Amino acid sequence: MVRLSVNINKIATLRNARGGNVPDLVKAALDCERFGAQGITVHPRPDERHIRFRDVYDLKPVLTTEFNIEGYPSKKFMELIAEIRPAQATLVPDPPNALTSNAGWDTIKHYDFLKAVIAQIKSLGVRTSLFIETRPELIYKAALIGTDRVELYTEPYAAKFSSGKEAAIAPFVEAAKAAHDAGIGLNAGHDLNLENLKYFAENIPNLLEVSIGHALISDALYLGLGNTIQLYLRQLQN
């Protein structure tokens, strides 16, 4: 079964809208675990508009599932990884003002930079993943960089799903084959939801983990958090 990591950024966004601690981010993360999530994902951005760096320190001692921290490998981010030592660090190429992750790494252009960063993180005993698009040459280069996994950027799949799911998923199948050939693990995330997740999970070979936040938290407003997590887990069952 593909593992589900719940991205709780949007819960932090709601909390920050009014100040204070409602909703309680730590309680929400623990509830996600209690309801069946196999991981928690956070993405602390430099402006702390959703996840705050303090949140990461608050979450670390209480989580019992895999903790995945996403972010651009700035000096502050690298210091955070060194102190927290999560199960996984997922590196994204976002500039500081990006609304959300909207592109993967160019592992050819940024080869030397990423190779040094990946080596530094792996020396801490932290699993590494690179947010990436479906071009096989980028995935093969990611393997040479030394990353443990890549995370496929799935927004293009989600955008094309309703007009032709076979065509939408084709490049992702090829990317999954490239990752397998290169000997690295495969994650996926961005705009996966209850409509498109099952087809994706059924057709992507060797998929290990999906990270889902916006759609899942939005569904929880209507369906409840516990019920929503169970529905997403059901889409990932073989």
Residue frames as qw, qx, qy, qz and C-alpha x, y, z in Angstrom:
[[0.000, 0.887, 0.462, 0.000, 0.00, 0.00, 0.00],
 [0.348, 0.534, -0.032, 0.770, 1.23, 3.49, -0.86],
 [0.368, -0.427, -0.523, 0.639, 1.82, 5.56, 2.27],
 [0.002, 0.844, 0.349, 0.407, -0.15, 8.77, 2.91],
 [0.404, -0.207, -0.302, 0.838, 1.64, 11.77, 4.36],
 [0.001, -0.868, -0.489, -0.080, -0.73, 14.60, 5.27],
 [0.346, 0.264, -0.049, 0.899, 0.54, 18.11, 4.61],
 [0.258, -0.708, -0.595, 0.279, -0.81, 20.34, 7.40],
 [0.266, 0.057, 0.080, 0.959, 0.21, 23.72, 5.95],
 [0.224, -0.492, -0.433, -0.721, -3.41, 24.76, 5.40],
 [0.571, -0.640, -0.502, 0.111, -4.27, 24.13, 9.04],
 [0.485, -0.334, -0.137, 0.796, -1.50, 26.55, 9.95],
 [0.074, 0.288, 0.338, 0.893, -2.85, 29.06, 7.41],
 [0.414, -0.653, -0.515, -0.370, -6.24, 29.01, 9.13],
 [0.611, -0.559, -0.354, 0.435, -4.66, 29.41, 12.56],
 [0.418, -0.125, 0.039, 0.899, -2.52, 32.33, 11.43],
 [0.005, -0.555, -0.476, -0.682, -5.53, 34.15, 9.98],
 [0.451, -0.789, -0.259, -0.328, -6.76, 35.00, 13.49],
 [0.035, 0.606, -0.604, 0.516, -3.64, 34.67, 15.60],
 [0.707, -0.347, 0.426, -0.445, -3.65, 32.55, 18.72],
 [0.095, -0.297, 0.946, 0.087, -3.66, 28.78, 18.54],
 [0.596, 0.355, 0.638, -0.333, -7.00, 27.84, 16.98],
 [0.968, -0.160, -0.142, -0.132, -6.94, 25.41, 15.32],
 [0.544, -0.665, 0.507, 0.072, -4.21, 23.73, 17.33],
 [0.559, 0.600, -0.527, -0.224, -1.65, 22.56, 14.78],
 [0.000, -0.366, 0.912, -0.187, -0.04, 19.94, 17.00],
 [0.568, 0.134, 0.669, -0.461, -3.40, 18.45, 17.95],
 [0.723, 0.534, -0.062, -0.434, -4.41, 18.36, 14.28],
 [0.380, 0.549, -0.739, -0.085, -1.20, 16.52, 13.37],
 [0.199, -0.177, 0.910, -0.319, -1.72, 13.99, 16.15],
 [0.675, 0.317, 0.416, -0.521, -5.33, 13.52, 15.03],
 [0.627, 0.566, -0.411, -0.344, -4.14, 12.87, 11.47],
 [0.166, 0.377, -0.905, 0.106, -1.88, 10.13, 12.83],
 [0.405, 0.035, 0.766, -0.497, -4.67, 8.74, 15.00],
 [0.707, 0.449, 0.188, -0.513, -6.98, 8.59, 11.99],
 [0.909, 0.181, 0.354, 0.122, -4.47, 6.57, 9.98],
 [0.410, 0.876, -0.252, 0.033, -2.04, 8.93, 8.26],
 [0.934, -0.092, -0.037, 0.343, 1.38, 7.32, 7.94],
 [0.543, 0.022, -0.022, 0.839, 3.27, 10.61, 7.87],
 [0.026, -0.916, -0.283, 0.284, 3.06, 14.35, 8.48],
 [0.562, 0.330, 0.209, 0.729, 4.46, 16.89, 6.02],
 [0.112, -0.898, -0.201, 0.376, 5.24, 20.56, 6.68],
 [0.580, 0.464, 0.174, 0.647, 6.76, 23.25, 4.50],
 [0.305, -0.788, -0.199, 0.496, 8.10, 26.15, 6.56],
 [0.498, 0.680, 0.193, 0.501, 8.58, 29.10, 4.21],
 [0.432, 0.134, -0.254, 0.855, 10.81, 32.08, 4.98],
 [0.223, -0.381, -0.003, -0.897, 7.84, 34.40, 5.67],
 [0.009, 0.105, 0.893, -0.437, 6.17, 31.78, 7.93],
 [0.438, -0.045, -0.166, -0.883, 2.82, 32.49, 6.31],
 [0.841, -0.225, -0.331, -0.365, 1.59, 29.03, 7.28],
 [0.884, -0.270, -0.268, 0.270, 3.99, 26.68, 9.07],
 [0.131, -0.926, 0.305, -0.181, 6.24, 28.54, 11.50],
 [0.490, 0.441, -0.704, 0.263, 9.70, 27.31, 12.33],
 [0.322, -0.318, 0.649, -0.612, 8.56, 27.04, 15.94],
 [0.872, 0.054, 0.045, -0.485, 5.87, 24.58, 14.79],
 [0.750, 0.369, -0.548, 0.023, 8.53, 22.21, 13.50],
 [0.150, 0.352, -0.753, 0.535, 10.18, 22.10, 16.91],
 [0.572, -0.130, 0.423, -0.691, 6.81, 21.57, 18.61],
 [0.884, 0.192, -0.162, -0.393, 5.88, 18.70, 16.29],
 [0.472, 0.489, -0.730, 0.079, 9.13, 16.76, 16.38],
 [0.067, -0.270, 0.858, -0.431, 8.89, 15.27, 19.92],
 [0.579, 0.111, 0.534, -0.606, 5.25, 14.19, 19.67],
 [0.728, 0.386, -0.308, -0.476, 4.88, 12.69, 16.19],
 [0.688, -0.250, 0.680, -0.047, 5.02, 8.91, 15.96],
 [0.801, 0.485, 0.334, 0.111, 4.84, 8.54, 12.16],
 [0.639, 0.137, 0.211, 0.727, 7.28, 9.76, 9.53],
 [0.043, -0.866, -0.135, 0.480, 8.03, 13.47, 9.67],
 [0.596, 0.382, 0.382, 0.594, 8.70, 15.02, 6.23],
 [0.108, -0.786, -0.083, 0.602, 10.01, 18.59, 6.05],
 [0.590, 0.588, 0.370, 0.411, 9.83, 20.32, 2.65],
 [0.100, -0.937, -0.033, 0.332, 11.64, 23.44, 1.63],
 [0.564, 0.760, -0.214, 0.242, 14.27, 25.25, -0.35],
 [0.845, -0.237, -0.227, 0.423, 17.72, 24.37, 1.03],
 [0.052, 0.875, -0.154, 0.455, 18.60, 27.80, 2.39],
 [0.260, 0.368, -0.685, 0.572, 21.01, 28.20, 5.30],
 [0.472, -0.236, 0.428, -0.734, 18.11, 28.41, 7.75],
 [0.905, 0.053, -0.150, -0.395, 16.41, 25.33, 6.28],
 [0.714, 0.299, -0.598, 0.207, 19.60, 23.31, 6.45],
 [0.012, -0.339, 0.649, -0.681, 20.10, 24.33, 10.08],
 [0.711, -0.133, 0.196, -0.662, 16.54, 23.22, 10.80],
 [0.904, 0.158, -0.365, -0.158, 17.10, 19.80, 9.23],
 [0.464, 0.364, -0.675, 0.444, 20.31, 19.37, 11.22],
 [0.230, -0.262, 0.572, -0.742, 18.53, 20.14, 14.49],
 [0.765, 0.001, 0.175, -0.620, 15.24, 18.29, 13.88],
 [0.025, -0.278, 0.940, 0.195, 16.55, 15.34, 11.84],
 [0.750, 0.180, 0.169, -0.614, 13.20, 14.35, 10.34],
 [0.792, 0.078, 0.600, 0.078, 12.64, 11.02, 8.63],
 [0.575, 0.433, 0.478, 0.503, 12.74, 12.80, 5.26],
 [0.036, -0.643, 0.028, 0.764, 13.78, 16.14, 3.82],
 [0.552, 0.569, 0.553, 0.259, 12.11, 17.01, 0.51],
 [0.257, -0.413, 0.154, 0.860, 13.93, 19.74, -1.38],
 [0.401, 0.759, 0.508, 0.070, 11.90, 22.09, -3.59],
 [0.481, 0.144, 0.173, 0.847, 13.22, 24.85, -5.87],
 [0.047, -0.872, -0.476, -0.103, 10.74, 27.50, -4.68],
 [0.237, 0.430, -0.159, 0.856, 11.79, 31.14, -4.55],
 [0.088, -0.131, -0.660, 0.735, 10.86, 32.82, -1.22],
 [0.371, 0.208, 0.156, -0.892, 7.70, 34.51, -2.57],
 [0.295, -0.042, -0.840, -0.454, 6.21, 31.46, -4.31],
 [0.655, -0.235, 0.063, -0.715, 2.55, 30.87, -3.50],
 [0.906, -0.150, 0.367, -0.146, 3.00, 27.11, -3.78],
 [0.433, -0.341, 0.716, 0.428, 5.46, 24.70, -5.36],
 [0.655, 0.631, 0.161, -0.384, 4.95, 24.98, -9.10],
 [0.637, 0.638, -0.432, -0.041, 8.02, 23.37, -10.70],
 [0.943, -0.277, 0.033, 0.184, 10.57, 20.68, -10.09],
 [0.411, -0.702, 0.396, 0.425, 14.35, 20.88, -9.86],
 [0.690, 0.667, -0.279, -0.025, 16.48, 21.13, -12.97],
 [0.838, -0.463, 0.249, 0.150, 18.92, 18.50, -11.74],
 [0.759, 0.364, 0.125, 0.524, 21.23, 19.10, -14.69],
 [0.145, 0.809, -0.038, 0.569, 21.58, 22.85, -14.17],
 [0.425, -0.742, 0.293, -0.427, 21.79, 22.60, -10.37],
 [0.906, 0.040, -0.413, 0.082, 23.76, 19.35, -10.22],
 [0.478, 0.283, -0.526, 0.644, 26.75, 20.58, -8.19],
 [0.303, -0.394, 0.282, -0.821, 24.61, 22.56, -5.73],
 [0.849, -0.229, -0.074, -0.470, 22.20, 19.69, -5.13],
 [0.823, 0.135, -0.512, 0.205, 24.93, 17.09, -4.85],
 [0.238, 0.309, -0.548, 0.740, 26.56, 19.02, -2.00],
 [0.505, -0.296, 0.208, -0.784, 23.24, 19.64, -0.23],
 [0.907, -0.085, -0.288, -0.296, 22.09, 16.03, -0.56],
 [0.675, 0.186, -0.591, 0.400, 25.40, 14.75, 0.81],
 [0.028, -0.333, 0.469, -0.817, 25.12, 17.11, 3.79],
 [0.698, -0.231, 0.081, -0.672, 21.58, 15.99, 4.63],
 [0.910, 0.027, -0.400, -0.101, 22.33, 12.29, 4.19],
 [0.430, 0.323, -0.637, 0.552, 25.30, 12.63, 6.56],
 [0.350, -0.290, 0.412, -0.790, 22.72, 13.45, 9.25],
 [0.128, 0.114, 0.977, -0.125, 20.91, 10.15, 8.69],
 [0.447, 0.492, 0.321, -0.675, 17.96, 11.88, 7.01],
 [0.540, 0.346, 0.704, 0.306, 16.35, 10.40, 3.89],
 [0.018, 0.442, -0.178, -0.879, 16.38, 12.82, 0.95],
 [0.463, 0.556, 0.679, 0.124, 13.87, 13.49, -1.81],
 [0.112, -0.231, 0.263, 0.930, 13.98, 15.94, -4.73],
 [0.474, 0.630, 0.429, -0.441, 10.79, 17.53, -6.08],
 [0.203, -0.293, 0.681, 0.640, 11.00, 16.88, -9.80],
 [0.653, 0.420, -0.056, -0.628, 9.14, 16.82, -13.09],
 [0.918, 0.087, 0.357, -0.147, 8.73, 13.80, -15.34],
 [0.550, 0.721, -0.413, -0.084, 11.64, 14.15, -17.78],
 [0.976, -0.146, -0.087, 0.136, 13.61, 10.90, -17.42],
 [0.611, 0.454, -0.266, 0.592, 16.95, 12.64, -17.95],
 [0.223, -0.675, 0.278, -0.646, 16.29, 14.77, -14.85],
 [0.879, -0.394, 0.093, -0.253, 15.49, 11.65, -12.84],
 [0.912, 0.151, -0.166, 0.343, 18.64, 9.84, -13.95],
 [0.298, 0.585, -0.300, 0.692, 20.63, 12.92, -13.00],
 [0.563, -0.629, 0.164, -0.510, 18.91, 12.97, -9.60],
 [0.978, -0.193, -0.057, 0.060, 20.18, 9.46, -9.01],
 [0.696, 0.350, -0.217, 0.589, 23.73, 10.58, -9.79],
 [0.140, -0.713, 0.203, -0.657, 23.29, 13.43, -7.34],
 [0.265, 0.124, -0.857, 0.425, 22.75, 10.78, -4.68],
 [0.519, -0.200, 0.200, -0.806, 19.18, 11.44, -3.55],
 [0.283, 0.008, 0.934, -0.216, 17.29, 8.54, -1.98],
 [0.330, 0.575, 0.746, -0.050, 14.01, 9.45, -3.66],
 [0.007, -0.095, -0.276, -0.956, 12.33, 11.85, -6.04],
 [0.266, 0.510, 0.653, -0.493, 8.86, 13.32, -5.60],
 [0.227, 0.349, 0.638, 0.648, 6.98, 13.69, -8.87],
 [0.159, 0.269, 0.163, -0.936, 5.26, 17.06, -9.30],
 [0.206, 0.331, 0.911, 0.133, 1.73, 15.92, -10.17],
 [0.253, 0.563, 0.233, -0.752, -0.07, 19.19, -10.96],
 [0.296, 0.326, -0.574, -0.691, 0.14, 18.54, -14.74],
 [0.138, -0.151, -0.974, -0.097, -1.49, 15.13, -14.20],
 [0.077, 0.505, 0.683, -0.523, -4.28, 16.65, -12.10],
 [0.221, 0.508, -0.069, -0.830, -4.89, 19.45, -14.60],
 [0.370, 0.273, -0.662, -0.592, -5.31, 17.02, -17.53],
 [0.193, 0.015, 0.958, -0.212, -7.03, 14.17, -15.69],
 [0.485, 0.456, 0.529, -0.527, -10.64, 15.09, -16.50],
 [0.534, 0.647, -0.207, -0.504, -9.96, 15.51, -20.23],
 [0.844, 0.356, -0.396, -0.063, -8.07, 12.23, -20.66],
 [0.664, -0.658, 0.345, -0.080, -6.59, 10.28, -17.80],
 [0.932, 0.091, 0.199, 0.288, -4.61, 7.87, -19.98],
 [0.507, 0.672, -0.039, 0.538, -2.73, 10.73, -21.66],
 [0.291, -0.871, 0.177, -0.353, -2.39, 12.57, -18.36],
 [0.783, -0.533, 0.319, -0.011, -0.67, 9.71, -16.61],
 [0.899, 0.390, -0.045, 0.194, 1.58, 8.50, -19.44],
 [0.360, 0.713, -0.402, 0.449, 4.61, 10.72, -18.69],
 [0.493, -0.613, 0.454, -0.418, 4.37, 9.80, -15.02],
 [0.986, -0.028, 0.160, -0.036, 4.50, 6.10, -15.83],
 [0.733, 0.534, -0.199, 0.371, 7.66, 6.71, -17.84],
 [0.044, -0.750, 0.420, -0.509, 9.12, 8.76, -15.00],
 [0.794, -0.425, 0.332, -0.281, 8.35, 5.97, -12.53],
 [0.965, 0.203, 0.015, 0.164, 10.14, 3.48, -14.77],
 [0.439, 0.696, -0.313, 0.475, 13.13, 5.81, -14.94],
 [0.400, -0.683, 0.419, -0.445, 13.26, 6.09, -11.16],
 [0.947, -0.185, 0.243, -0.101, 13.14, 2.31, -10.83],
 [0.838, 0.442, -0.095, 0.305, 15.87, 1.88, -13.45],
 [0.208, 0.738, -0.349, 0.539, 17.98, 4.48, -11.65],
 [0.604, -0.131, -0.694, 0.369, 17.55, 2.70, -8.33],
 [0.016, -0.095, 0.381, -0.919, 15.82, 5.48, -6.40],
 [0.066, 0.461, 0.830, -0.307, 12.51, 5.58, -4.55],
 [0.027, -0.365, -0.480, -0.797, 9.41, 7.34, -5.79],
 [0.034, 0.503, 0.597, -0.624, 7.07, 9.77, -4.05],
 [0.101, 0.463, 0.535, 0.699, 4.42, 12.05, -5.57],
 [0.126, -0.632, -0.555, 0.525, 2.44, 15.11, -4.65],
 [0.049, 0.272, -0.079, -0.958, 0.59, 18.27, -5.69],
 [0.533, 0.159, -0.147, -0.818, -3.13, 18.53, -6.52],
 [0.309, -0.077, -0.942, -0.109, -3.83, 14.84, -5.93],
 [0.464, -0.116, 0.292, -0.828, -7.39, 14.41, -4.63],
 [0.583, 0.074, 0.742, -0.322, -10.24, 11.94, -4.19],
 [0.724, 0.583, 0.061, -0.365, -11.07, 12.13, -7.89],
 [0.619, 0.673, -0.402, -0.039, -7.66, 11.40, -9.38],
 [0.298, -0.646, 0.681, -0.173, -5.66, 9.64, -6.65],
 [0.834, -0.044, 0.532, -0.139, -6.84, 6.05, -7.10],
 [0.803, 0.593, 0.045, 0.040, -6.07, 5.96, -10.82],
 [0.196, 0.834, -0.484, 0.179, -2.65, 7.45, -10.18],
 [0.482, -0.508, 0.680, -0.214, -1.77, 4.97, -7.44],
 [0.883, 0.149, 0.428, -0.124, -2.99, 2.00, -9.49],
 [0.762, 0.633, 0.071, 0.121, -0.95, 2.92, -12.55],
 [0.138, 0.854, -0.459, 0.201, 2.34, 4.23, -11.19],
 [0.906, -0.033, -0.388, 0.165, 4.73, 1.33, -10.53],
 [0.658, -0.039, -0.411, 0.630, 6.79, 1.30, -7.33],
 [0.149, -0.699, -0.006, -0.700, 5.08, 4.35, -5.82],
 [0.452, -0.076, -0.715, 0.528, 6.03, 4.60, -2.15],
 [0.165, -0.521, -0.510, 0.664, 4.35, 7.73, -0.78],
 [0.108, 0.668, 0.387, 0.626, 2.02, 10.58, -1.63],
 [0.201, -0.281, -0.400, 0.849, 1.97, 13.91, 0.18],
 [0.072, -0.598, -0.590, -0.538, -1.44, 15.60, 0.12],
 [0.170, -0.238, -0.455, 0.841, -2.52, 18.80, 1.83],
 [0.238, 0.090, -0.058, -0.965, -4.79, 21.33, 0.15],
 [0.560, -0.125, -0.587, -0.571, -7.38, 18.92, -1.25],
 [0.505, -0.234, -0.805, 0.206, -7.45, 16.73, 1.85],
 [0.113, -0.245, -0.489, 0.830, -7.87, 19.61, 4.30],
 [0.353, 0.040, -0.205, -0.912, -10.53, 21.15, 2.04],
 [0.574, -0.181, -0.726, -0.332, -12.44, 17.85, 1.93],
 [0.361, -0.208, -0.761, 0.498, -12.22, 17.64, 5.71],
 [0.183, 0.022, 0.185, -0.965, -14.30, 20.82, 6.01],
 [0.660, -0.020, -0.290, -0.693, -17.24, 18.89, 4.55],
 [0.824, -0.010, -0.547, -0.148, -16.50, 15.30, 5.54],
 [0.707, -0.675, 0.194, -0.081, -14.58, 15.58, 8.80],
 [0.071, 0.747, -0.659, -0.052, -10.87, 14.94, 9.20],
 [0.507, -0.238, 0.823, -0.098, -11.07, 11.32, 10.31],
 [0.743, 0.453, 0.465, -0.163, -13.48, 10.30, 7.57],
 [0.463, 0.842, -0.218, -0.168, -11.47, 12.17, 4.94],
 [0.108, -0.628, 0.769, 0.057, -8.19, 10.48, 5.83],
 [0.616, 0.028, 0.781, -0.097, -9.89, 7.09, 5.66],
 [0.682, 0.666, 0.231, -0.197, -11.29, 7.94, 2.22],
 [0.290, 0.822, -0.475, -0.121, -7.83, 8.90, 0.96],
 [0.349, -0.414, 0.840, -0.030, -6.30, 5.76, 2.41],
 [0.735, 0.296, 0.579, -0.190, -8.96, 3.74, 0.62],
 [0.587, 0.778, -0.113, -0.195, -7.87, 5.22, -2.72],
 [0.106, 0.729, -0.676, -0.010, -4.36, 3.95, -2.06],
 [0.709, -0.169, 0.666, -0.159, -5.30, 0.36, -1.34],
 [0.005, -0.242, 0.839, 0.487, -4.36, -2.19, -4.00]]
